[in-house]
Amino acid sequence: MTAPRRHRIYNFVCILVYNNGTDKEAAVAAQENRGTLSEETPLDPRSGPLAGIRVVDMTIWMAGAVSGMLLADLGADVVKVEGRGGDPTRSHTAPTAGQTAPGAGQTAPGAGQMAPGAGQMARTAGRTVRTGGHLAGVPGGTSISYSTCNRNKRSIALDLGSAADREVFEQLIAAADVFVSNMSPATIRKLGIDEASLHARNPSLVCAYGSGLGPKGPRANDLAQDMTGMAYAGMLFTLSPDPAEPFAPPGAMNDVITGTYLFGGILAALMRRAKTGRGETVTGSLLQTALWTQTLLVGSVANTAGASTTGRPRTDPRNALVNQYQAGDGRWIAIAAINARAWDAFVAGAEIGYLLEDPRFASYADTLAHATAMRVALDQHFATQSAGYWLAKLREHGVWCGPVHHLEDVVDDEHIAANGYLTTLSDGLRTVSLPFTLSDYEQPVAAGPVLDGDRESILRDWGVRGR
């Protein structure tokens, strides 16, 4: 007879349960049980680990919105407080968005009837596509950018300059566990949503603020955007293949990572609040994120002389064995034989034994000293067989390697689908799911909310009086 399977309770979940409950004996029993639940206590996959946590999300654009979205993804009740005109992201069309449907207001042959307009969706080759970067069937032409960063939230529109709306906001703050914003310092002061004002109303509130360059110092009031935060941190030269010119990647990557890190800080503050009963303030910035992302490079510059940290073109690598090569079928492969221990496996897997006869390539150290020459030799070598052939051989010998994809390849990739790394929201938008996976949890997939579309349910559920 096999022993019953046991679920592990991680301290974070226990803390939230204790914070919301009053059963001291249950807490002691769980402690004595060494943090496990028997199979007789199943986990509800639809109940998120943050169920019961209330969040007032007063964010705009991307970075702050992502932190609130992740809280909502894990079951928190996240109320997006927007001005009467809505978050400007609602009408934003990302410059990377394509026009892949037959045309605005048109539907591909065989597609079902959909609302006409700039948000038109069509189904071509089994894939939902959109024109103009907007979603069909969503009032106000909600953009892909907005729905991507505001899924699973509810929306209420408030004018904090209005006495009636201000009172609604104050009651929401009094009932909330978390407040998050990434508005400018001047706007935060003007609206009275700074930490001192909010803690005066709710001392146990966790206040989270995302900024451009940080809350202190001579540049604290500077306005910043995804790319300018990376620029200040030196990251645009790190990413550039040309040491003489900076390069900025598309896709608001720094915004997304900043929001993810701010989310982590909020979780830490909630854990400490469970012990102290007091709220505290969490801050994060685009600059802080860009520095953290470059941790190893910053360490090299800060602690060594003559560090080489700028990007390099593929044709002039620091190490030809950590590079990308085009195979004979035109596809690209990436290899990462990062040290001497990987040399023998790489030689066998890549079938380059004949190159060792050249004294420039006789050892791993020799290839580092002649990296450009080795790159030229490997360019010619990998062009003799298909990408599939080389990847199979390299994997057989334990070499770190993989295909070099375009994003168009990724969205329909079998392996990505098997892991559930992409999800489809209730409005048909395909997007990336959580940046981690919980084995006993099913992520909700509600689309970004309609502006002020949840007013009545929010006021009712949060117990707002005098509305």
N, C-alpha and C positions, 0 to 999 in steps of 0.2 A: 504493500500500500504506500503510495507516494504521499509525502507531506503536502498539506495545502499550500497553494501559492500565496505569497504575502506581498502586499503593496507597501512600498516605502513611503513614509510621510516625510517630506522635506521640511526643515524648520520654518521656511517661509510660509508654507501653507498652515502649519500649526499656529504660527503667530497670528495670522489673520483670523483663524477660527477662535482663538482665545480672546482676541480683541472684540469680536462680535458677540461672544457668548459670555455666560456667567457661571457655567458649571465647572467649579474648581475641581471637583472629584474626577470629572472626565479628563481634565488636563493632567492630573496626577496619574491616572490610569494609563494614559497614552505615554507618559514619561516612563512608567514602569514597564510598558510593553516595548520599550526601546525604539519607539518611532515607527511601528509597523501596524498595519491593519490586516486582519485575516480576510480570507476570501469571502467570508460571510458579510463583510462590509464593502459592497461594491461601490465603485466611483461612477458618478453620473457624468458621462462624456459631454453632456450639454451644459453642465454647471462649471463655469470658468473659475480658476483659482482666485480671481479678484472679484467674484460675485459679492455684492454688498458694499463695495467701494464706490463712492460717489465722486465724480470729477466735474469741475467747472472748467471747460476748455475755452479760453479766450485767445485763440491763436489765429494767425493769418499765414498765408503762403505755406511753406513746406516743413521747415525744421520743427517748429513747435507742434504743428498738426500731427506729425508722425508720432511724437511721444504720446499724445492723447489717443491716437489710433491704436497703438500697441496696448494701452491700458484697456481700451474698449474690446480689442481682440481677445483679451483674457477675461472678459466678463464684467468689467467695471461698467457702471452706468455713466457714460460720458455725455455731458450736455454741452454742445457747441454753442456758445453765446456769440452771436454775430450782430453787427450793426444793421440798421434797416436796409442798407444796400448790399449786405452780405460780404463774406470773405472775398477779396479781389481774385482769389484763385478760381472762383466759380466761373469767371468769364475769360480765364487765361487759356490760351492755346500754346502748348509747348512748341518751341521751334523745331523739335525733333519729330513732332507728329506728322505723319504722312497723310496723303489724300488717296487712299487705296480703293475706295468704292468707285463705281462708274461715274458718280457725280453727285453733288449736293442735291437732295430732293429726289434722287433716283434710287431704285431698288434693283439689285441684281436679279437676273432671270431665275425664277424658282424660289426667290425669297418671299417670306410672308409679308403682309402689309405692315408698314411701320410709319410712324409720324414723319411727315416731311420736314425739311429744313436742314440747317447746317449740322445738326446732330445726327443726320441720317446714318443708320446702320445697314449693312448689307451682308449677305452670306455668300462668300465666294470660296470655292475649293474647300468647303467644310469649316471655314474660319469666319468668325464675326469680325467685321472691320468697320471703321468709322471715318467720317469725313469731318474736317475742321476741328478735330480734337474734342468734340462734344458727344454726349450720349443722347440717343433718341429716347423719347418717352419720358424724359425727366423735365419737369417744369423749369423754365428759366435757362434751359440749355446748359445744364451742369457739365463742367468740363471733365475730361479724363483726369487731369491733374488734381482736381478737387476730390473726386470720388475715390481716387487712389489713396489719398492721404487722410480721408475722413470717413472711411467705412465704419460701420457699427456704432456710429454716434447718433445722437438726436440733436435737433436744431431748434433754437429759440432766438428771435431777433429782439434786441433791447437797445433802447437809446438811454445811455446812462446819464444824459443831461436832463431827462424827464424824471420828475419826482416819483411817478408811479412805477416806471421801469426800474429806477434805482432801488426802490423798495423790493421789487421782485428779485433783483440781483443780490441784494443784501440777504434776503432769506435763502437764496440758493447757496451763498457763501456760508451761512450759518449751518446749513445742513450738509455741507460738502466735507469730504476727506482730503481732496487734492484740488489745487488751483494751478493751472498751467497757462503761461502766456509767453509770446515771443515778440510783443510789441516793443517799440523803441522806448528807451528810458524816459524821454520827454512825454510820450503818450501815456505811459504807465503812471507817471506823476499827475498828469492832467486828469486822468480818469479816476484817480484815487484807488488804484488797484495794486499799490506797492505792498510789500510784506507787512510793514507796520500797520497800515490801515486794515488789511485783511485779518491779521492776527488779533487786532483789537476786537474784531467781530467774532472770530473763531480761533482761540489760542491753540487748538489741536490741529489746525489746518496745515497740510504740507503745501508750501508755495514753491512752484518751479518756474524759473525764468530762463528762457533761451535768448541769447544776445549775439551780436556780431563779433565783437572783439573782447568781451568780458565786462563785468560790472564795475571794475575799478581801473585806475590808471588814467593817463592823459587822453586815451582814445576811447574811453568808456561810452561816450555819447555819439561816437561815429556810427553812421548807418552803414550796414554791410549786407552783402548778399553771398550766396553759396560760393561763387568764384572769388570774391574779394577777400573772404576769410582765408581761403587757401593761399591767395597771393601774399597776404601778410605773413603767413607761416612759412614762406619759401617753397611751398609745395608745387607751384607752377613750373619752377625750374627742375624740381625733382622728377616731375612727370614728363618733361620735355625731352625728346630725343636730340634736340639741338641745344647744347649748353649756352648758346648765345641768345636764345629766344625762349620766352615762357610758353607754356601750353596748358590750356584749360579743358578738362574732359567735359562732355555734355551730361545732361541727365540729373542735375541737382544732387550729385552723389554726396557732397559734404553736408547738405541739408538733411538728407535721409539718415546719414550716420550720426549727425548731431542729435536729431530727434531720438534715435535709438539709445544713445548714451544718456540723454536726459531722462528717458524712461527708466533706465537702470538706476539712476540716482533717486528717482521717485520711489522705486521699490525699496531701496536702502533706507530712505527716510521713513517710509511706512513701517518697516521692521523696527526701527529705533523708536518710533512713536508708540508701538505696541508695548515697549518696555517703560517708556517715560511718561506717556500720555500727552506729550507736548509735540506740537508741530515744529517744523524747522524749514529753512529755505534751501532749495537746491538750485544751483546755477550751472549753466553750460553755455558754450559759445562755439561759433564756427571756427574761430582761431584755436580754441582749446582742442577741438576735435581734429583739426588738421595737424596740430603738433603731436597729438597722441597717435594718429595714424602713421606718423613718421618716427615713432619711438626709437627704432634702431638707428636711423640716420641721424637724428638729433644727438643720440649718444655718441656716434662716431665723430661728429663735428665738435661736440662739447669736450671730448676727452682725448682726441688724437690730433696730430698736426697733419695737414695735407690730405684730409679725408676727401674721397671722391664720391659725391652724393648726387650729382645731376644725372639726368637720364642719358642714355646712349642709344644711338640707332642700332637696329638689328644687325646691320652690316659691320659694326665696329663694337663687338661685345667685350665686356670685361672677361667673360668666360664663355667660350663657344659651346660648352656643354650645358649651359643654362640659356637656351635660346629657342628660336622657332625656325622651322625649315619647311620648304615647300616640297611635297612629294611628287612623284611622277604623274599622278592623276590630277594635279593642280590644287589639291587640298593641303592644308598646313598642319603640322604637328608641333607640339611643344615638348621639350625635354628638359629635365632638371637633374643632371648628375652633379650635385653641388660640392662634392669633395672627393678626395683620393680614394675613399672606401668604395665609392660607386664606380670607379674607373673600370675595373675588370668586368663588372656586369654590363657596363655600357659598351665596352669593346665587343663583348660576345653578342649582345642583343642587337647592336647596330651593324654587326658584321664588318667591322673596320680593322680587323687584324692586319690587313695589308698596309694600312696607313702607318703602323708602328715602325715600319722599315725606314720611314723618314725620321731622322734624328729630332726634328722639331716636334714630333708627335709621339716620341718613344715612351713618355710617361705623362701622368696627369699634370705634374709640375711643368713639363715641357709645353703642353697644350695651353696652359695659362700664359706662359711667356710668349707664345705665338698664337694668340687667340684669333686674330683676324685671318691669318693663314689657315688655321683650323676651320674657321667658319666657311671659307671659300671651298675647302676640301669637302666639308660636310654638305654644303649646298649641292655640289656635284654628285655626291654619293647618294643622298636621300632622293634625288630626282630619278634614280634608276628603278624605284619600285613605288607602289601605291601607298597612300597613308595607312590604309588598313593593314597592309603587310608589315610596315615598320612598327605600328603600334602593337600588333600581336607579338612580334619578335621581342620588342623592348619589355613588354609586360611579362612575357615568359621568363625573362631574366631579372625581373624585379626592379626595373628602371622606372623612376618617376616620369610619367609621360601622359599625354592626352591630346585630343584633337583641339585645334584652334577654331572655335565656332564664331559665326556671326549670330547676332541676337535672333535673326530670322530662323536659324537652326534651333535655337534654344527653346522657343515657345512651343514647339511640337516634339521635343525630344522625349524618347521613351523612358530614359533613366530619370529625368526630371519629373515626369508624370508619375512614375512609380513611387517616388519619394514625397509626392504631394507638395512640391515646392511652388507650384502655381495654383491659383484658385480662381473661381468665377463668381463674381458678386451677383446679387439679385437683379441688377440692371443689365446683366450680360457682360459686364466689363471683366476681362481676364487680367489678373494682376498677380504679383508675388504674394505668397502667404506669409505667415510668421517667419522671422529669421531663426527660429529654433522649432523643435517639435516636441510636444508633450504626448506621451504614449496613450494617455487615457483622456484626451480632450479633443473635441471637435470644434474647430474655430468657426464662429459665426460668420456669415457672408452678406450682411446687410449693406446695401450700397450707401454712398454718401448721402446725407439727408437733404430733403427739400428745405429751402430757407424758411424758417419759422413753421415748418410743417408739423412739429411735435409739441407746439406750445401747450395745448390743453393737457396732453398726457404728462408732460414734464411738471406742470404746476400741480396736477393732481398727485402724481407719484412722490414728489418732493415736499408735499404738504405746504405749498405756498398759500398764504392767506391774503384776503383782501384783493384778489385779482379781478 
